[in-house]
Amino acid sequence: MHINLPEKRYYSIGEVAEAFKVNTSLIRFWEKEFDAIKPKKNAKGNRKFTPEDIKNLELIYHLVKERGFTLEGAKTHLKEEKHKTLSNFDIIRKLESVKAELINLKNQL
């Protein structure tokens, strides 16, 4: 899954939920369950997610929704093999973007 968000310093929970095509309640739930997600909160309590939070959410989404991990399994996997998982995850995302670009070029021919 490719997340299409503009380059910004902070994203609202609505923007994040829309980008991942999930409910805002799921984003709030994952925030409670995973220590890697730490959005800033303003005086009103509105969450502001950083690009680092978005990257962590992408990884969690990949593990839970795409690979079928349970929440406990995803937590354990992140704690034990975070560096290796992030490296593999980045490679997969880059390959997916290259594939999409090649498909786009093919369609233009």
Backbone as ProteinMPNN parsed JSONL, in Angstrom:
{"seq_chain_A": "MHINLPEKRYYSIGEVAEAFKVNTSLIRFWEKEFDAIKPKKNAKGNRKFTPEDIKNLELIYHLVKERGFTLEGAKTHLKEEKHKTLSNFDIIRKLESVKAELINLKNQL", "coords_chain_A": {"N_chain_A": [[0.845, -1.177, 0.0], [0.59, 2.144, -0.892], [1.129, 5.186, 0.641], [-0.293, 8.278, 0.234], [0.541, 11.242, 1.015], [0.908, 14.767, 1.423], [4.025, 16.626, 1.64], [4.617, 17.596, 4.799], [5.059, 19.06, 8.076], [3.416, 18.25, 10.162], [0.555, 16.137, 10.526], [-2.979, 15.842, 10.59], [-5.2, 13.704, 12.487], [-7.344, 12.948, 10.946], [-6.404, 13.272, 8.307], [-4.425, 11.325, 8.299], [-5.889, 8.961, 8.786], [-7.511, 8.941, 6.509], [-5.557, 8.649, 4.511], [-4.618, 6.077, 5.039], [-6.923, 4.723, 4.696], [-8.62, 3.924, 6.818], [-10.53, 3.943, 9.895], [-10.558, 6.751, 12.179], [-10.607, 5.913, 14.778], [-9.202, 3.515, 14.789], [-6.599, 4.394, 14.359], [-6.202, 5.849, 16.722], [-6.414, 3.695, 18.516], [-4.204, 2.086, 17.771], [-2.25, 3.888, 18.503], [-2.385, 3.778, 21.286], [-1.678, 1.13, 21.705], [0.879, 0.681, 20.557], [4.156, 1.636, 21.272], [5.757, 3.043, 19.539], [4.371, 5.008, 18.233], [3.904, 8.256, 18.747], [2.196, 10.838, 18.751], [2.206, 14.437, 18.66], [0.38, 16.625, 20.805], [-1.879, 19.312, 20.734], [-3.007, 22.253, 22.579], [-5.744, 21.87, 22.687], [-5.906, 19.185, 22.589], [-5.803, 17.879, 20.199], [-4.438, 15.532, 17.958], [-1.281, 15.567, 16.377], [0.472, 14.239, 13.886], [3.784, 13.294, 13.114], [6.111, 12.996, 10.314], [7.729, 10.801, 11.005], [6.043, 9.375, 12.736], [4.141, 8.624, 10.838], [5.627, 6.913, 9.236], [6.093, 4.836, 11.067], [3.438, 4.061, 11.489], [2.851, 3.114, 8.931], [4.487, 0.85, 8.879], [3.354, -0.668, 10.955], [0.777, -0.978, 9.896], [1.424, -2.502, 7.653], [2.414, -4.868, 8.86], [0.171, -5.742, 10.4], [-2.227, -5.517, 8.805], [-1.525, -6.279, 6.152], [0.29, -8.444, 6.296], [-0.895, -9.992, 8.207], [-0.36, -10.227, 10.971], [-0.974, -10.673, 14.488], [-1.874, -8.235, 17.005], [-0.238, -8.533, 19.268], [1.748, -10.147, 18.192], [2.797, -8.402, 16.265], [3.796, -6.384, 17.928], [5.803, -7.794, 19.307], [7.426, -8.551, 17.166], [8.279, -6.032, 16.244], [9.756, -5.15, 18.463], [11.807, -7.077, 18.688], [13.011, -7.284, 16.127], [13.266, -4.733, 14.945], [15.092, -3.045, 13.482], [15.898, -4.676, 11.312], [13.388, -5.239, 10.181], [12.502, -2.655, 9.476], [14.396, -2.042, 7.511], [13.878, -4.012, 5.53], [11.229, -3.333, 5.004], [11.479, -0.731, 3.959], [12.838, -1.329, 1.585], [10.93, -2.885, 0.25], [8.891, -0.989, -0.105], [10.182, 0.872, -1.793], [10.611, -0.719, -4.05], [7.954, -1.215, -4.751], [7.154, 1.353, -5.503], [8.813, 1.754, -7.725], [7.829, -0.256, -9.387], [5.197, 0.688, -9.797], [5.776, 3.026, -11.198], [6.984, 1.973, -13.5], [4.806, 0.547, -14.578], [3.148, 2.679, -15.116], [4.675, 3.977, -17.111], [4.607, 1.968, -19.07], [1.885, 1.948, -19.698], [1.673, 4.404, -20.914], [2.9, 4.057, -23.322]], "CA_chain_A": [[0.0, 0.0, 0.0], [1.353, 3.387, -0.974], [0.456, 6.273, 1.335], [-0.141, 9.515, -0.521], [0.387, 12.42, 1.864], [1.814, 15.853, 1.03], [5.152, 16.869, 2.545], [4.288, 18.548, 5.86], [5.668, 18.728, 9.367], [2.419, 17.591, 11.001], [-0.675, 15.704, 9.872], [-4.086, 15.611, 11.527], [-5.613, 12.301, 12.542], [-8.236, 12.747, 9.809], [-5.566, 13.094, 7.121], [-3.747, 10.037, 8.426], [-6.89, 7.916, 8.616], [-7.909, 8.943, 5.103], [-4.443, 8.123, 3.725], [-4.549, 4.632, 5.264], [-8.264, 4.197, 4.438], [-9.124, 3.303, 8.042], [-11.208, 4.884, 10.79], [-9.688, 7.453, 13.13], [-10.564, 5.132, 16.022], [-8.127, 2.526, 14.664], [-5.344, 5.12, 14.558], [-6.095, 6.103, 18.175], [-6.182, 2.407, 19.167], [-2.802, 1.724, 17.549], [-1.426, 4.81, 19.296], [-2.353, 3.247, 22.655], [-1.074, -0.201, 21.728], [2.275, 0.656, 20.107], [4.966, 2.727, 21.825], [6.447, 3.753, 18.46], [3.532, 6.107, 17.749], [3.816, 9.299, 19.774], [1.855, 12.126, 18.123], [2.153, 15.63, 19.503], [-0.988, 17.089, 21.037], [-1.936, 20.745, 20.996], [-3.719, 22.614, 23.803], [-7.092, 21.3, 22.621], [-5.8, 17.727, 22.628], [-5.787, 17.322, 18.84], [-3.198, 14.839, 17.637], [-0.529, 16.0, 15.202], [1.408, 13.172, 13.582], [4.989, 13.684, 12.384], [6.473, 12.007, 9.288], [8.239, 9.597, 11.675], [4.852, 8.637, 13.164], [3.529, 8.067, 9.636], [6.458, 5.77, 8.844], [5.796, 3.768, 12.02], [2.083, 3.594, 11.191], [2.958, 2.309, 7.705], [5.062, -0.435, 9.257], [2.335, -1.383, 11.726], [-0.268, -1.341, 8.944], [1.971, -3.596, 6.845], [2.463, -6.091, 9.658], [-1.141, -6.177, 10.873], [-3.241, -5.626, 7.755], [-1.054, -6.942, 4.941], [0.932, -9.736, 6.592], [-1.794, -10.759, 9.078], [0.128, -10.392, 12.339], [-1.822, -10.209, 15.581], [-1.263, -7.06, 17.636], [0.859, -8.993, 20.127], [2.809, -10.605, 17.303], [3.41, -7.212, 15.671], [4.588, -5.729, 18.984], [6.993, -8.61, 19.531], [8.26, -8.445, 15.961], [8.893, -4.702, 16.23], [10.763, -5.054, 19.536], [12.935, -7.97, 18.464], [13.678, -7.133, 14.846], [12.859, -3.454, 14.381], [16.029, -2.551, 12.468], [15.808, -5.555, 10.141], [12.054, -5.046, 9.609], [12.482, -1.346, 8.815], [15.213, -2.132, 6.312], [13.114, -4.774, 4.544], [10.038, -2.556, 4.696], [11.901, 0.353, 3.056], [13.154, -1.918, 0.286], [9.652, -3.265, -0.366], [8.196, 0.241, -0.523], [10.884, 1.422, -2.95], [10.321, -1.589, -5.186], [6.57, -0.98, -5.149], [7.07, 2.626, -6.218], [9.439, 1.533, -9.03], [6.873, -1.04, -10.157], [4.104, 1.579, -10.19], [6.319, 3.928, -12.206], [7.142, 1.183, -14.736], [3.463, 0.288, -15.099], [2.698, 3.967, -15.662], [5.394, 4.159, -18.378], [4.075, 0.975, -20.012], [0.554, 2.402, -20.122], [1.824, 5.574, -21.76], [3.416, 3.643, -24.634]], "C_chain_A": [[0.887, 1.236, 0.0], [0.527, 4.505, -0.338], [0.753, 7.564, 0.6], [-0.48, 10.705, 0.373], [1.337, 13.506, 1.378], [2.94, 16.009, 2.061], [4.766, 17.969, 3.534], [5.02, 18.135, 7.12], [4.713, 17.931, 10.241], [1.178, 17.263, 10.184], [-1.745, 15.494, 10.933], [-4.463, 14.138, 11.484], [-6.553, 11.979, 11.382], [-7.465, 12.502, 8.518], [-4.898, 11.719, 7.127], [-4.73, 8.896, 8.175], [-7.333, 7.814, 7.157], [-6.812, 8.336, 4.219], [-4.351, 6.598, 3.848], [-5.878, 3.93, 4.969], [-8.786, 3.36, 5.614], [-9.857, 4.371, 8.853], [-10.204, 5.552, 11.727], [-9.564, 6.669, 14.439], [-9.463, 4.073, 15.966], [-6.762, 3.19, 14.875], [-5.144, 5.399, 16.048], [-5.796, 4.81, 18.932], [-4.724, 1.98, 18.999], [-1.872, 2.625, 18.333], [-1.296, 4.299, 20.729], [-1.569, 1.942, 22.735], [0.424, -0.214, 21.422], [3.014, 1.885, 20.625], [5.626, 3.575, 20.745], [5.656, 4.959, 17.956], [3.313, 7.091, 18.891], [3.469, 10.635, 19.124], [1.895, 13.261, 19.146], [0.683, 15.985, 19.695], [-0.948, 18.578, 21.332], [-2.759, 20.999, 22.261], [-5.129, 22.026, 23.851], [-7.076, 19.778, 22.684], [-5.826, 17.075, 21.26], [-4.417, 16.716, 18.549], [-2.591, 15.399, 16.358], [0.579, 14.98, 14.978], [2.573, 13.695, 12.75], [5.24, 12.664, 11.266], [7.03, 10.709, 9.876], [7.081, 8.734, 12.179], [4.194, 7.951, 11.973], [4.307, 6.833, 9.176], [6.197, 4.582, 9.772], [4.396, 3.201, 11.791], [2.069, 2.733, 9.93], [3.475, 0.914, 8.024], [4.046, -1.279, 10.025], [1.213, -1.852, 10.802], [0.187, -2.54, 8.11], [1.95, -4.909, 7.623], [1.074, -6.626, 9.985], [-2.114, -6.452, 9.727], [-2.777, -6.434, 6.546], [-0.454, -8.317, 5.212], [0.13, -10.568, 7.577], [-1.281, -11.037, 10.474], [-0.983, -10.024, 13.327], [-1.149, -8.976, 16.173], [-0.077, -7.457, 18.505], [2.039, -9.457, 19.278], [3.546, -9.438, 16.665], [4.277, -6.491, 16.696], [5.902, -6.477, 19.207], [7.961, -8.485, 18.357], [8.978, -7.098, 15.908], [9.985, -4.58, 17.282], [12.008, -5.868, 19.208], [13.72, -7.651, 17.191], [13.346, -5.808, 14.177], [13.79, -2.984, 13.264], [15.922, -3.366, 11.178], [14.462, -5.354, 9.43], [11.972, -3.723, 8.879], [13.262, -1.379, 7.514], [14.458, -2.862, 5.205], [11.887, -3.996, 4.086], [10.375, -1.432, 3.723], [12.194, -0.184, 1.658], [11.874, -2.29, -0.453], [8.926, -2.038, -0.886], [8.852, 0.861, -1.755], [10.601, 0.596, -4.198], [8.886, -1.406, -5.683], [6.428, 0.325, -5.925], [7.71, 2.514, -7.6], [8.483, 0.762, -9.936], [5.738, -0.161, -10.664], [4.559, 2.53, -11.294], [6.499, 3.215, -13.536], [5.797, 0.876, -15.377], [2.907, 1.558, -15.749], [3.364, 4.227, -17.015], [4.866, 3.198, -19.465], [2.721, 1.426, -20.571], [0.619, 3.609, -21.043], [2.31, 5.227, -23.155], [2.324, 3.194, -25.566]], "O_chain_A": [[1.817, 1.35, 0.798], [-0.618, 4.742, -0.721], [1.913, 7.905, 0.371], [-1.636, 11.118, 0.471], [2.456, 13.205, 0.964], [2.813, 15.575, 3.206], [4.608, 19.129, 3.154], [5.532, 17.021, 7.228], [5.137, 17.04, 10.977], [0.797, 18.002, 9.277], [-1.459, 15.029, 12.036], [-4.091, 13.417, 10.559], [-6.556, 10.852, 10.887], [-7.827, 11.63, 7.728], [-4.818, 11.044, 6.1], [-4.425, 7.966, 7.428], [-7.506, 6.713, 6.636], [-7.11, 7.592, 3.285], [-4.042, 5.912, 2.874], [-5.956, 2.702, 4.988], [-9.312, 2.261, 5.439], [-9.803, 5.557, 8.528], [-9.147, 4.997, 12.029], [-8.544, 6.75, 15.124], [-8.853, 3.766, 16.99], [-5.876, 2.607, 15.5], [-4.048, 5.209, 16.577], [-5.015, 4.818, 19.883], [-4.08, 1.564, 19.963], [-0.815, 2.183, 18.785], [-0.22, 4.376, 21.321], [-0.878, 1.685, 23.721], [1.158, -1.035, 21.971], [2.569, 3.019, 20.445], [6.016, 4.713, 21.01], [6.225, 5.841, 17.314], [2.628, 6.793, 19.869], [4.345, 11.484, 18.959], [1.65, 13.059, 20.335], [-0.155, 15.68, 18.846], [-0.095, 19.051, 22.083], [-3.163, 20.053, 22.936], [-5.645, 21.722, 24.927], [-8.127, 19.152, 22.819], [-5.867, 15.849, 21.16], [-3.381, 17.306, 18.852], [-3.295, 15.668, 15.385], [1.507, 14.869, 15.779], [2.375, 14.447, 11.796], [4.646, 11.586, 11.271], [6.826, 9.636, 9.308], [7.123, 7.508, 12.067], [3.737, 6.814, 12.09], [3.714, 5.831, 8.776], [6.092, 3.446, 9.31], [4.195, 1.991, 11.888], [1.353, 1.733, 9.869], [2.967, -0.081, 7.506], [3.902, -2.473, 9.763], [0.751, -2.988, 10.909], [-0.579, -3.479, 7.891], [1.519, -5.938, 7.103], [0.824, -7.825, 9.863], [-2.75, -7.505, 9.689], [-3.56, -7.194, 5.975], [-0.668, -9.251, 4.44], [0.44, -11.744, 7.772], [-1.723, -11.995, 11.108], [-1.824, -9.173, 13.039], [0.014, -8.7, 15.878], [0.963, -6.8, 18.484], [3.193, -9.188, 19.61], [4.77, -9.468, 16.534], [5.374, -6.037, 16.37], [6.971, -5.872, 19.284], [9.168, -8.332, 18.546], [10.159, -7.036, 15.564], [11.027, -3.976, 17.028], [13.13, -5.41, 19.421], [14.948, -7.737, 17.177], [13.163, -5.763, 12.961], [13.318, -2.567, 12.206], [15.864, -2.803, 10.084], [14.416, -5.306, 8.2], [11.431, -3.661, 7.775], [12.828, -0.801, 6.518], [14.403, -2.386, 4.071], [11.551, -4.006, 2.902], [9.637, -1.201, 2.765], [11.833, 0.443, 0.662], [11.751, -2.036, -1.651], [8.402, -2.054, -1.999], [8.158, 1.325, -2.661], [10.379, 1.146, -5.276], [8.631, -1.436, -6.887], [5.67, 0.396, -6.892], [7.213, 3.111, -8.555], [8.343, 1.087, -11.115], [5.357, -0.252, -11.831], [3.802, 2.806, -12.224], [6.202, 3.782, -14.588], [5.667, 0.941, -16.599], [2.276, 1.502, -16.804], [2.699, 4.648, -17.961], [4.705, 3.582, -20.623], [2.456, 1.298, -21.766], [-0.277, 3.817, -21.861], [2.149, 6.024, -24.08], [2.601, 2.816, -26.705]]}, "name": "protein", "num_of_chains": 1, "seq": "MHINLPEKRYYSIGEVAEAFKVNTSLIRFWEKEFDAIKPKKNAKGNRKFTPEDIKNLELIYHLVKERGFTLEGAKTHLKEEKHKTLSNFDIIRKLESVKAELINLKNQL"}
